[in-house]
């Protein structure tokens, strides 16, 4: 697979053979999988404090004749903490369990959960080669919304010496990427940002 090399002034100098990786088959499924695996490494852990909602000395006795039980009072068998007592009479309030005020959550997100996705080495390398090869395919690049007459794939290494933005902009104009520069100059700000 051959491609033209362009100067900073936008002139063709010669053609070169591209490495065989640039002729790799386009695999969007593999690229997406590798991308999601890479993004998952930056995902922060989050979760509830393990002891949240359990800072009460509430209990549920399962014994019918035990002191302070809710048996025989015509009320639901829920863990309760005693607020006051008068002989064998007690003022209770439900605590600890999910259905009560200030109780724990039923199934909170766990802070120790690991969100990191794994991907095979060969699969990751193939995805990288596929993504690299896709940048040389004019039809694929155009479907992404980029606008150009001809896709300049290789530019001489003098380009790395450019220090100023206006010099880089001039080089891109020389490479006939005016439409693309106009397209990316439109700044889209999402509502509420």
N, C-alpha and C positions, 0 to 999 in steps of 0.2 A: 504494500500500500504506500503510494507516494503522495507528497504534499509540497506546496510551494513555500519558500521562506521569503518573508517580506522584510524590507528595511524599515527604519523609523520614519522615513519619508513616504512610505507606502508603495515602494517599487518592488517588483519580484526580482530576486537575485538568481536563485537556483532552486532545484527540487531535491528533496531528501527522502530516503526510505524511512517510514515510521516503524517503530518497534512492533513486534507481533502482538503485544498487549492491546494495541489500538484497533486490532481487527477482532477483538473478543465479541462474542454474541451478547446482545443487549438483553439483560435479565432484570426487569423492573421489580419483580417479586423479591429477588435476592438483595437488590440494592435497598429496598424498603426494610427488609428484615435486619440487615446490617446497620442501617441508620437507626432503627428503633432500639437495637441492642446497645449501640453507642450512646444514644440519648439516655437510656435507662441508668447509665453509670452516674449521671449527675442528679438523679432524683433523690431528694432529701427524705430521710425517714421521718415519719410523724406518727403520733399516737397518743392515747390517753395515759395519764399517770396510773400505774398499776393499782395504787391504793385509793384512787379517787372514789368518793361516795361510800367508803367503808370505815370512816372514822367514828363509828358509833359502837356502843356496847349493846347492840340489839341482838336478840336471839329468838329462836323459835324452838320451844320445847315440844318434843313429840310424845311427852308423857301426860296421860290424862289427869293424874292426881298430883302432879308436881306444882309447887308454889309458882305463882305469876304466869300460869299458862292461859292461853286464849280459849281453851276447851270449855264448853258449857256456857259460854257468854253470848252465843248466837252471832259471832263475828268471824270473818275470814281468818284462816290460819296463815298469817303473814308475819314475818320477822318484825318485832316491835321493840321499842325502847320505852322504859317506864318514865313518865314525867312526874307523877305524884302517886301516893298510895295512902289509903285509909283502911287499916285492918287488912281484909282480903280484897278490898276494892282498889283498882289501879286505873290511872289515866295513862293510856298508851298512845303511841303514834308510830306508824309504820316507818321503817328505816332500812337502809342497806340495799334492799332488792330493787330492781329496775322500775317497778311500778310505783315507787314512793317518792315523795319530795326529797331532793338532795341525795337520792340513792345512786348507785353505780349505773353505768350504761350496760345494756344487755350484751352487745358484742362490739366493743369499741375497736378502732384500728389499733393494732399492736405496734409499738415503737421498735420492736426487735425484728420486724418483717424486713426482708431483704428484697428490694425491687430490681436488683441487677440481673439483667438477662445475659445468658451465655450464647456464644456463637462459635461454630467450629472455625479453626484457623484457615483451612482450605476454602471454606465457604466465604469467610470475610475477605480473603485475598481475591477470590473470584468476583465478588461484589464490587471491590475496588477497581479491578480491571474493567469490569462491565461499565461502571460509571465513567471511567476515563475514556473508554471507547465511544460512549454515547456523546461526548463533547465534540467528536469529529463527525458526527452524523448530522448534516444540515437539516434534514426533515424533522428529526427529533428536537433539535435546538429551536427550530421555528415553532413547533407545537407548544413549546414552553412560553411563547409570546415574544421572543426576541425578534428584532427587526434588523435585517441586513440584506444587502444584495449578494455578497459573497462572503463566506465565513473564512476569515484569515486565522488559520490554526497555529502557525509557527511564525514568530517574529524574532529578528536577530537579537543577540544578547546585549547589544548597546542599550536596549530598552531598560535594562536594570540600572543604568547610570543616570536615568532621568530623576531629578530631585524635586522639581516643581510640578504642581498639579496642572498648571497651564501647559507645560511641555507634554505631559501625558495626554491631556485633552487634544492638543494639536496632533499628536501621533495617531490617536483614535480617529480624528477627522481625516487624516491622510489615508487611513485604512478603510475609509468610506463607511464609518459606523455612525454617521450623523443621526439617522433615524433612531438608532438604539440609544444614543445620548439624550435625544429629546424625550424618548419614552421613560428613561430612568430619572429624568430631571423632575418629573411630576411626583411630588411627595404626597403619599396617602397617609392621613392621620385617622386612626379609628376613633369613633365617637366615644367620649368618656375617658380618653387617654390624655 
